Amino acid sequence: MKILNPSQLKHVDEQTITKQAISSWDLMQRASATVVAALLEYYPDVLEKQVYILSGKRNNGGDGLAIAGLLKALGAAVEVYLIDAEQYSPDNLKNQEKLGDNSIRKFSLEDRIHFEGDSMILDCLFGYGLNTALSSRWRSIIDQINTASAVRISVDMPSGLSCETHIAVDSPIIKADKVYTFQVPKLNLLLPEYGEFSKSFSILDIGLDADAMDEQETNMHYLTANSVKSLVPVRLKYCHKGTFGHALVIGGSYGKMGAVLLAAKAALRIGCGLVSVGIPHCGTNIIQTAFPEAMVFADTAELTLRDFNFPTDLTAIGMGVGMGTDEQTIRGFAIYLQSLSEDARLVLDADALNILAQQESLLQALPAETILSPHPKELSRLIGAWDNDYEKVSKAKVFAAQHQVYLIIKGANSVLVCPDGNLYFNSTGNPGMATGGTGDVLTGILTSLRAQGLSARAAAVLGIYLHGLAGDFAVKDTGEASLIASDIIDHLAKAFQELLDN
């Protein structure tokens, strides 16, 4: 699914109006009816609550007025507050007339609004057209909304937050419990920096013209089941274990063999034919006992990796999990990395990334299409610190282009940064996955998909989606607080099957 900017969204709106022979007001009514349907589905007690709708002077405010009329017709207790302005958009005015002056209360930015407890506030003040921070004059009313004992629902965007320009987090911005955004996700709903303003969001299909959407060019994408299902490797009747590749997971040190175990298990569970591990000698009995399906290549050193006397010609190699950064490990890692062929399929994580940050010259030895999967701290060691998420993404794009690597920034809405500048934001996953070992599981998934022949881009796209989807299935059984990395492995089969069923 494409992520579009405000000018593209405006163009699609206009094309929809023209091609479908409707008015902008008709489109507004359609969008508002879609919001009401979503409210009734996800908040079935909405008709029993006191609902406050705050509307702005333009079309997003017009949406709010239309929503008010629909909820009133269903019997909801609705109070409508409309910003007092000298001028309103034509469609806004039309919905004012339709609703009636007796149903609307005008308010100014200096007013105090009393919100009853256990109520719902619908924020329809600003939509996707906002491109700068709100002035300090808005702080009072925004603070009143944010401190109310109510469920806060924003329509299209949390008011005060733009679609894709940087807004300082201390600006007046609605802290929405839920955002119903129209047709496509917006960039700022996907950036961790703005997470407190959009605890969750849903994309509502309002029937915008499909051809107009397809014509829009963008380098930003949002992963959905429809966009990734075609990447799932096909298993034919006469395939054998050699058909699906041989993955090698290199890592581990004394006390950290669990990381290799998690990665290797995930690699085999996601479909590669054979899995081997390259580990210090102390881990041999652990792996052979806990995971008999794996083969072991043992380093000559006992407690940490030193000599890296492992094959370099297996189908794909994942390195770094639990590896440590001892001096002898760094030296052996460098020698092994430089011995790989230019077309080796390589995935680097954890301490492999920390070593790269210390030994920047090794970046020149990375094979083409290497995948790196840092968490934020590891990323900052690679690309330097950043002041905001826009700067983080910008620096990541420069790094990926400079070194021709695929960079996965792990976290909420993990994003794949490609060498050509394309960004792929993930739609799966949950806060329960913020626990030790989940990154090791992802490394195994990525290495396995590369071993099965997927390109780096396809493996990264499918890998982060399946990883998050397995976590989503797991959390239904465990809850967020109790989820552990092994639960994700246990639910990979269900995640895979979900895509195949689609």
C-alpha positions as CSV (number, residue, x, y, z in Angstrom):
1,M,0.0,0.0,0.0
2,K,1.3,3.4,-0.9
3,I,2.0,6.2,1.5
4,L,1.0,9.5,-0.1
5,N,1.8,13.1,0.6
6,P,-0.9,15.8,1.1
7,S,-0.7,17.1,-2.5
8,Q,-1.1,13.6,-3.9
9,L,-4.0,13.0,-1.6
10,K,-5.7,16.2,-2.8
11,H,-5.2,15.2,-6.4
12,V,-6.7,11.7,-5.8
13,D,-9.7,13.4,-4.1
14,E,-10.2,15.6,-7.1
15,Q,-9.8,12.7,-9.5
16,T,-12.3,10.7,-7.6
17,I,-14.9,13.5,-7.7
18,T,-14.4,13.9,-11.4
19,K,-14.4,10.2,-12.4
20,Q,-17.2,9.2,-10.1
21,A,-19.3,12.2,-11.1
22,I,-19.9,13.2,-7.5
23,S,-19.5,16.4,-5.5
24,S,-16.9,17.0,-2.8
25,W,-19.8,17.1,-0.4
26,D,-20.9,13.6,-1.5
27,L,-17.3,12.4,-0.8
28,M,-17.4,14.0,2.6
29,Q,-20.7,12.3,3.4
30,R,-19.2,8.9,2.3
31,A,-16.1,9.4,4.4
32,S,-18.2,10.4,7.5
33,A,-20.5,7.4,7.1
34,T,-17.5,5.1,7.0
35,V,-16.2,6.7,10.3
36,V,-19.6,6.1,11.9
37,A,-19.6,2.5,10.7
38,A,-16.2,2.0,12.2
39,L,-17.2,3.6,15.5
40,L,-20.2,1.3,15.8
41,E,-18.1,-1.8,15.1
42,Y,-15.2,-1.1,17.4
43,Y,-17.0,1.0,20.1
44,P,-20.4,-0.6,20.2
45,D,-21.3,1.4,23.3
46,V,-20.9,4.7,21.5
47,L,-24.6,5.2,21.3
48,E,-24.8,5.0,25.1
49,K,-22.0,7.5,25.7
50,Q,-21.9,11.3,25.7
51,V,-20.1,12.2,22.4
52,Y,-18.4,15.5,22.0
53,I,-17.4,16.5,18.4
54,L,-14.9,19.3,17.9
55,S,-14.9,20.6,14.4
56,G,-12.6,23.0,12.5
57,K,-13.5,25.5,9.8
58,R,-12.5,23.5,6.8
59,N,-13.5,20.1,5.4
60,N,-12.2,18.1,8.3
61,G,-14.6,20.1,10.4
62,G,-17.3,19.3,7.8
63,D,-16.6,15.6,8.4
64,G,-17.3,16.2,12.1
65,L,-20.6,17.9,11.4
66,A,-21.7,15.1,9.1
67,I,-20.7,12.5,11.7
68,A,-22.7,14.4,14.3
69,G,-25.8,14.3,12.1
70,L,-25.4,10.5,11.5
71,L,-24.9,9.7,15.2
72,K,-27.8,11.9,16.2
73,A,-30.0,10.0,13.8
74,L,-29.0,6.8,15.5
75,G,-30.0,8.2,18.9
76,A,-26.6,9.2,20.3
77,A,-26.2,12.0,22.7
78,V,-24.0,14.4,20.7
79,E,-22.7,17.9,21.5
80,V,-21.1,19.7,18.6
81,Y,-18.4,22.4,19.1
82,L,-17.5,24.4,16.0
83,I,-14.5,26.8,16.0
84,D,-15.8,30.4,15.7
85,A,-14.3,31.7,12.4
86,E,-15.0,34.4,9.9
87,Q,-15.0,31.9,7.0
88,Y,-15.7,28.2,6.5
89,S,-15.3,25.9,3.6
90,P,-18.4,25.5,1.4
91,D,-18.9,21.9,2.4
92,N,-18.5,22.8,6.0
93,L,-21.2,25.5,5.6
94,K,-23.5,23.0,3.9
95,N,-23.2,20.6,6.8
96,Q,-23.8,23.4,9.3
97,E,-27.1,24.2,7.6
98,K,-28.0,20.5,7.5
99,L,-27.3,20.0,11.2
100,G,-29.0,23.3,12.2
101,D,-27.8,26.2,14.3
102,N,-29.5,24.9,17.4
103,S,-27.3,21.8,17.4
104,I,-24.0,23.7,17.1
105,R,-22.0,25.6,19.8
106,K,-19.4,28.0,18.6
107,F,-16.2,28.2,20.6
108,S,-13.1,30.3,20.7
109,L,-9.6,29.2,21.7
110,E,-9.9,31.0,25.0
111,D,-13.1,29.0,26.0
112,R,-13.3,26.3,28.6
113,I,-15.2,23.2,27.6
114,H,-16.5,20.7,30.2
115,F,-16.2,17.1,29.1
116,E,-18.1,14.6,31.2
117,G,-16.3,11.5,32.4
118,D,-16.7,8.2,30.5
119,S,-17.4,10.1,27.3
120,M,-16.0,10.1,23.8
121,I,-14.3,13.1,22.1
122,L,-14.2,13.1,18.2
123,D,-11.4,15.4,17.1
124,C,-12.3,16.9,13.7
125,L,-10.3,20.1,13.9
126,F,-7.6,19.6,11.3
127,G,-7.1,17.0,8.6
128,Y,-4.2,16.0,6.2
129,G,-3.8,19.6,5.0
130,L,-2.0,20.8,8.1
131,N,1.7,21.3,7.4
132,T,3.0,23.4,10.3
133,A,2.7,23.3,14.1
134,L,-0.3,24.9,15.7
135,S,0.4,28.2,17.4
136,S,0.5,28.4,21.2
137,R,-3.0,29.9,21.2
138,W,-4.3,26.3,20.6
139,R,-2.6,24.9,23.7
140,S,-5.4,25.5,26.1
141,I,-8.1,23.8,24.1
142,I,-5.7,20.9,23.1
143,D,-4.8,20.4,26.8
144,Q,-8.4,20.3,27.8
145,I,-9.0,17.6,25.3
146,N,-5.9,15.6,26.3
147,T,-6.6,15.7,30.0
148,A,-10.3,14.8,29.7
149,S,-11.5,11.5,31.1
150,A,-12.7,10.4,27.7
151,V,-11.8,8.2,24.8
152,R,-10.2,10.4,22.2
153,I,-10.8,9.6,18.5
154,S,-9.2,11.6,15.7
155,V,-10.6,11.7,12.2
156,D,-7.8,11.4,9.6
157,M,-5.0,12.9,11.7
158,P,-4.6,13.9,15.3
159,S,-5.1,17.7,15.2
160,G,-1.8,19.4,15.4
161,L,0.1,16.6,13.7
162,S,0.9,17.0,10.0
163,C,1.0,14.1,7.5
164,E,4.7,14.2,6.7
165,T,6.5,17.3,8.0
166,H,8.4,17.3,11.3
167,I,6.4,18.8,14.2
168,A,8.1,19.3,17.5
169,V,6.5,16.9,20.1
170,D,6.0,19.8,22.6
171,S,3.7,21.5,20.1
172,P,-0.1,21.4,20.8
173,I,-1.2,18.0,19.4
174,I,-4.1,15.8,20.3
175,K,-3.2,12.6,22.0
176,A,-5.6,10.2,20.2
177,D,-6.5,6.8,21.6
178,K,-7.5,5.9,18.1
179,V,-7.1,7.5,14.7
180,Y,-9.4,6.7,11.7
181,T,-7.4,7.8,8.7
182,F,-8.7,7.8,5.2
183,Q,-7.6,5.4,2.4
184,V,-3.9,5.2,3.1
185,P,-1.6,5.5,6.1
186,K,0.2,8.8,6.8
187,L,3.9,8.9,7.5
188,N,3.7,10.6,10.9
189,L,1.3,7.9,12.1
190,L,4.2,5.4,11.6
191,L,7.1,7.2,13.3
192,P,7.9,6.2,16.9
193,E,8.5,9.8,17.8
194,Y,4.8,10.5,17.5
195,G,3.5,7.3,19.1
196,E,1.9,9.1,22.1
197,F,-0.4,11.0,19.7
198,S,-1.7,7.9,17.9
199,K,-1.9,4.9,20.2
200,S,-3.4,3.0,17.3
201,F,-4.9,3.7,13.9
202,S,-7.1,2.1,11.3
203,I,-7.2,2.8,7.6
204,L,-10.8,3.4,6.3
205,D,-11.5,2.7,2.7
206,I,-13.7,5.6,1.4
207,G,-13.7,4.5,-2.2
208,L,-11.1,6.8,-3.7
209,D,-10.4,6.2,-7.4
210,A,-8.1,3.2,-7.7
211,D,-6.5,4.4,-11.0
212,A,-5.7,7.8,-9.5
213,M,-4.1,6.0,-6.6
214,D,-2.0,3.8,-8.8
215,E,-0.8,6.8,-10.8
216,Q,0.8,8.4,-7.8
217,E,4.6,7.8,-7.5
218,T,6.1,7.3,-4.1
219,N,9.1,5.7,-2.4
220,M,7.2,5.0,0.8
221,H,5.1,1.8,1.2
222,Y,3.0,0.2,4.0
223,L,3.2,-3.6,4.1
224,T,-0.1,-5.5,4.1
225,A,-1.0,-9.2,3.5
226,N,-1.9,-8.4,-0.1
227,S,1.5,-6.7,-0.8
228,V,3.6,-9.5,0.7
229,K,1.7,-12.8,0.0
230,S,3.2,-13.2,-3.5
231,L,6.7,-13.4,-1.9
232,V,6.0,-16.6,-0.1
233,P,8.2,-19.3,-1.5
234,V,6.3,-22.0,-3.4
235,R,6.9,-25.7,-2.5
236,L,6.4,-28.1,-5.3
237,K,5.7,-31.8,-5.1
238,Y,9.2,-33.0,-6.2
239,C,11.2,-30.5,-4.1
240,H,13.7,-31.8,-1.5
241,K,15.6,-30.4,1.4
242,G,18.3,-29.1,-0.9
243,T,15.8,-27.1,-2.9
244,F,15.2,-24.8,0.0
245,G,18.8,-23.9,0.8
246,H,21.2,-24.3,3.7
247,A,21.3,-21.5,6.3
248,L,24.3,-21.0,8.5
249,V,23.9,-19.0,11.8
250,I,27.2,-17.8,13.3
251,G,27.3,-16.4,16.8
252,G,27.1,-17.3,20.5
253,S,29.5,-17.1,23.4
254,Y,29.6,-18.5,26.9
255,G,26.2,-17.7,28.5
256,K,24.7,-16.5,25.3
257,M,24.0,-19.6,23.3
258,G,20.3,-19.0,23.5
259,A,20.6,-16.3,20.8
260,V,21.9,-18.8,18.3
261,L,19.3,-21.4,19.3
262,L,16.5,-18.9,18.7
263,A,17.8,-17.8,15.4
264,A,18.5,-21.4,14.2
265,K,15.0,-22.6,15.2
266,A,13.3,-19.7,13.5
267,A,15.4,-20.3,10.3
268,L,14.2,-23.9,10.1
269,R,10.6,-23.1,11.1
270,I,10.3,-20.5,8.3
271,G,11.2,-23.1,5.6
272,C,14.8,-23.5,4.7
273,G,15.9,-27.1,4.1
274,L,19.0,-27.3,6.3
275,V,20.3,-25.2,9.2
276,S,23.8,-25.2,10.6
277,V,25.3,-23.2,13.4
278,G,28.8,-21.8,13.8
279,I,29.5,-21.5,17.5
280,P,32.2,-21.7,20.2
281,H,33.0,-25.2,21.3
282,C,31.2,-24.8,24.6
283,G,27.8,-24.6,22.8
284,T,28.0,-27.9,21.0
285,N,26.2,-30.0,23.6
286,I,23.6,-27.2,24.1
287,I,22.6,-27.0,20.4
288,Q,22.8,-30.8,19.8
289,T,20.5,-31.4,22.8
290,A,18.1,-28.5,22.5
291,F,17.8,-28.5,18.7
292,P,18.7,-31.9,17.1
293,E,17.6,-30.7,13.7
294,A,20.6,-28.4,13.5
295,M,24.1,-29.3,12.4
296,V,27.1,-27.8,14.3
297,F,30.4,-26.3,13.2
298,A,32.4,-25.7,16.4
299,D,35.1,-23.1,16.6
300,T,38.4,-24.2,18.1
301,A,38.0,-21.7,20.9
302,E,36.0,-22.8,23.9
303,L,34.1,-19.8,25.2
304,T,34.0,-17.2,22.4
305,L,34.4,-17.3,18.6
306,R,38.0,-16.9,17.5
307,D,39.0,-18.7,14.4
308,F,35.7,-18.7,12.4
309,N,36.7,-21.9,10.7
310,F,33.2,-22.2,9.1
311,P,32.1,-22.8,5.5
312,T,31.7,-19.7,3.3
313,D,29.8,-21.4,0.5
314,L,26.4,-22.2,2.2
315,T,23.3,-20.7,0.7
316,A,22.9,-17.9,3.2
317,I,24.8,-16.7,6.4
318,G,23.5,-14.9,9.4
319,M,26.0,-13.5,11.8
320,G,26.3,-11.7,15.1
321,V,23.6,-13.0,17.6
322,G,25.1,-13.5,21.0
323,M,28.6,-13.2,19.5
324,G,30.2,-10.7,21.8
325,T,33.0,-8.2,20.9
326,D,36.1,-9.8,22.4
327,E,39.3,-8.7,20.6
328,Q,39.8,-12.2,19.2
329,T,36.2,-12.4,18.0
330,I,36.6,-9.0,16.2
331,R,39.7,-10.2,14.5
332,G,38.2,-13.5,13.4
333,F,35.0,-11.9,12.3
334,A,36.9,-9.5,10.1
335,I,38.9,-12.2,8.4
336,Y,35.8,-14.3,7.8
337,L,33.8,-11.4,6.4
338,Q,36.6,-10.5,4.0
339,S,36.8,-14.1,2.8
340,L,33.2,-14.1,1.6
341,S,32.4,-13.9,-2.1
342,E,30.8,-10.8,-3.5
343,D,27.5,-12.6,-4.1
344,A,27.3,-14.2,-0.6
345,R,23.8,-13.8,0.9
346,L,24.5,-12.2,4.3
347,V,22.5,-11.0,7.2
348,L,24.1,-9.1,10.1
349,D,22.7,-8.4,13.5
350,A,23.6,-7.6,17.1
351,D,27.4,-7.7,17.8
352,A,28.2,-8.0,14.1
353,L,26.8,-4.5,13.7
354,N,28.6,-3.3,16.8
355,I,31.9,-4.5,15.3
356,L,31.1,-2.8,12.0
357,A,30.5,0.5,13.9
358,Q,34.0,0.1,15.5
359,Q,35.7,-1.1,12.3
360,E,34.1,1.1,9.7
361,S,36.6,-0.1,7.0
362,L,34.8,-3.5,7.1
363,L,31.8,-1.9,5.6
364,Q,33.7,-2.1,2.3
365,A,33.8,-5.8,2.6
366,L,30.1,-6.4,2.8
367,P,28.7,-8.4,-0.2
368,A,26.0,-6.8,-2.3
369,E,22.5,-6.9,-0.9
370,T,23.6,-7.5,2.7
371,I,20.8,-7.1,5.2
372,L,21.5,-5.3,8.5
373,S,18.9,-5.3,11.2
374,P,19.8,-2.9,14.0
375,H,17.7,-1.9,17.0
376,P,17.8,1.9,17.7
377,K,21.0,1.9,19.8
378,E,22.9,-0.3,17.3
379,L,21.6,2.0,14.5
380,S,23.0,5.1,16.2
381,R,26.4,3.5,16.4
382,L,26.3,2.9,12.7
383,I,24.9,6.2,11.4
384,G,25.4,8.6,14.3
385,A,22.9,10.3,16.6
386,W,19.7,12.0,15.4
387,D,17.5,14.7,16.8
388,N,14.2,13.4,15.4
389,D,12.8,10.5,13.4
390,Y,13.0,12.5,10.1
391,E,16.7,13.0,10.6
392,K,17.1,9.3,11.6
393,V,15.4,8.1,8.4
394,S,17.4,10.6,6.3
395,K,20.7,9.4,7.7
396,A,19.6,5.7,7.3
397,K,18.8,6.4,3.6
398,V,22.3,7.9,3.1
399,F,24.0,5.0,4.8
400,A,22.0,2.3,2.8
401,A,22.8,4.1,-0.5
402,Q,26.4,4.6,0.4
403,H,27.1,1.0,1.3
404,Q,24.4,-0.6,-0.9
405,V,22.8,-2.5,2.0
406,Y,19.3,-3.2,3.2
407,L,18.8,-1.6,6.6
408,I,15.9,-2.7,8.8
409,I,15.3,-0.3,11.6
410,K,13.6,-2.4,14.2
411,G,10.8,-1.2,16.5
412,A,7.2,-0.3,16.3
413,N,6.4,-0.1,12.5
414,S,9.8,-1.5,11.7
415,V,11.0,0.1,8.5
416,L,13.1,-1.3,5.7
417,V,15.4,1.2,4.1
418,C,16.6,0.2,0.7
419,P,19.7,1.3,-1.2
420,D,17.5,3.0,-3.9
421,G,15.7,5.1,-1.2
422,N,12.5,3.1,-1.0
423,L,11.0,2.7,2.5
424,Y,8.8,-0.2,3.6
425,F,6.9,0.3,6.9
426,N,5.6,-2.8,8.6
427,S,2.0,-3.1,9.7
428,T,2.4,-6.1,12.0
429,G,3.8,-6.6,15.5
430,N,2.9,-5.4,19.0
431,P,4.5,-4.1,22.2
432,G,4.8,-7.6,23.7
433,M,7.6,-8.2,21.2
434,A,9.8,-5.7,23.1
435,T,11.6,-8.5,24.9
436,G,15.0,-10.2,24.7
437,G,15.5,-12.6,21.8
438,T,12.9,-11.4,19.3
439,G,15.7,-9.8,17.2
440,D,17.5,-13.1,17.1
441,V,14.3,-14.7,15.8
442,L,14.1,-12.1,13.1
443,T,17.8,-12.8,12.1
444,G,16.9,-16.5,11.7
445,I,13.9,-15.7,9.6
446,L,15.8,-13.3,7.3
447,T,18.7,-15.8,6.8
448,S,16.3,-18.6,6.0
449,L,14.4,-16.6,3.4
450,R,17.7,-15.6,1.8
451,A,18.7,-19.2,1.8
452,Q,15.4,-20.1,0.0
453,G,16.4,-17.8,-2.9
454,L,14.5,-14.6,-2.1
455,S,16.3,-11.3,-3.0
456,A,17.4,-9.1,-0.1
457,R,14.4,-6.8,-0.6
458,A,11.9,-9.6,-0.8
459,A,13.4,-11.4,2.2
460,A,13.4,-8.3,4.3
461,V,9.8,-7.3,3.4
462,L,8.4,-10.8,3.9
463,G,10.6,-11.4,7.0
464,I,9.6,-8.4,9.0
465,Y,5.9,-8.9,8.1
466,L,5.9,-12.6,9.1
467,H,7.9,-11.9,12.3
468,G,5.3,-9.3,13.4
469,L,2.4,-11.4,12.3
470,A,3.7,-14.4,14.4
471,G,4.0,-12.0,17.3
472,D,0.4,-10.9,16.8
473,F,-0.8,-14.5,16.9
474,A,1.3,-15.2,19.9
475,V,0.1,-12.2,21.9
476,K,-3.5,-13.5,21.6
477,D,-2.4,-16.6,23.6
478,T,0.0,-15.0,26.1
479,G,-0.9,-11.3,26.4
480,E,1.7,-8.6,25.9
481,A,3.5,-8.8,29.2
482,S,4.1,-12.6,29.1
483,L,5.2,-12.9,25.4
484,I,8.7,-14.4,25.0
485,A,10.8,-14.9,21.8
486,S,10.1,-18.6,21.7
487,D,6.4,-17.8,21.4
488,I,7.0,-16.1,18.1
489,I,8.8,-19.2,16.7
490,D,5.9,-21.3,17.9
491,H,3.4,-19.1,15.9
492,L,5.5,-18.8,12.7
493,A,3.6,-21.7,11.1
494,K,0.3,-20.0,11.8
495,A,1.6,-16.7,10.4
496,F,2.8,-18.5,7.2
497,Q,-0.5,-20.3,6.8
498,E,-2.4,-17.1,7.2
499,L,-0.6,-15.7,4.1
500,L,-1.0,-18.9,2.2
501,D,-4.7,-19.0,2.9
502,N,-5.0,-15.4,1.6
